[in-house]
Amino acid sequence: MAESPPFSSNSPVTATFPPDPNISQPISDDNDNSNRLQKVDSEQEEIKQTSVNALHQNSILAMHVIASGESPARTRLRMLRYLTGLPQPENKNFITSTSSYSGGPSTRD
């Protein structure tokens, strides 16, 4: 007796896979919630991609340094934290908050 093939040419073949734990899944089937979740995922991926670009290209890193007012090392650390998912430090502007610069010329005599 011949066994039937596991797939017949008349029936469509569909494969189901378990959900990927690395990708956020929508909480409900509501389109509004899933659209918001996709938007959040897209924004997070965009931040990660920007971080990768800044870490690989010094010119982009320099623009981020100028825009944020941080040191290059602090900006690089912030970008690495975005990539690894570590929380960002509460004090975002490290240079201006710890600097003793008074904003004017020194008055040494």
For each residue, the residues with C-beta under 8 A, 3 or more apart:
1:
2:
3:
4: 8
5: 8
6:
7: 11 13
8: 4 5 11
9:
10:
11: 7 8
12:
13: 7
14:
15:
16:
17: 20
18:
19: 23 25
20: 17 23
21:
22:
23: 19 20 41
24: 37 40 41
25: 19 37
26: 29 30 33 34 37
27: 33 37
28: 33 34
29: 26 34
30: 26 33 34
31: 34 35
32: 35 36
33: 26 27 28 30 36 37
34: 26 28 29 30 31 37 38
35: 31 32 38 39
36: 32 33 39 40
37: 24 25 26 27 33 34 40 41
38: 34 35 41 42
39: 35 36 42 43
40: 24 36 37 43 44
41: 23 24 37 38 44 45
42: 38 39 45 46
43: 39 40 46 47
44: 40 41 47 48
45: 41 42 48 49
46: 42 43 49 50
47: 43 44 50 51 82
48: 44 45 51 52 82 83
49: 45 46 52 53
50: 46 47 53 54
51: 47 48 54 55 79 80 82 83
52: 48 49 55 56 83
53: 49 50 56 57 60
54: 50 51 57 60 61 64 75 76 79
55: 51 52 61 76 79 80 83
56: 52 53 60
57: 53 54 60 61
58: 61 62
59: 62 63
60: 53 54 56 57 63 64
61: 54 55 57 58 64 65 72 75 76 79
62: 58 59 65 66 72
63: 59 60 66 67
64: 54 60 61 67 68 75 79
65: 61 62 68 70 71 72 75
66: 62 63 69
67: 63 64
68: 64 65 75 78 92 93
69: 66 93 95 96
70: 65 74 75 78 93 94 95
71: 65 74 75 94 95
72: 61 62 65 75 76
73: 76 77
74: 70 71 77 78 94 95
75: 54 61 64 65 68 70 71 72 78 79
76: 54 55 61 72 73 79 80
77: 73 74 80 81
78: 68 70 74 75 81 82 88
79: 51 54 55 61 64 75 76 82 83
80: 51 55 76 77 83 84
81: 77 78 84 85 86 87 88
82: 47 48 51 78 79 85 88
83: 48 51 52 55 79 80
84: 80 81
85: 81 82
86: 81
87: 81
88: 78 81 82 92
89: 92 94
90:
91: 94 97
92: 68 88 89
93: 68 69 70 96 97
94: 70 71 74 89 91 97 98
95: 69 70 71 74 98 99
96: 69 93 99
97: 91 93 94
98: 94 95
99: 95 96
100:
101:
102:
103:
104:
105:
106:
107:
108:
109:
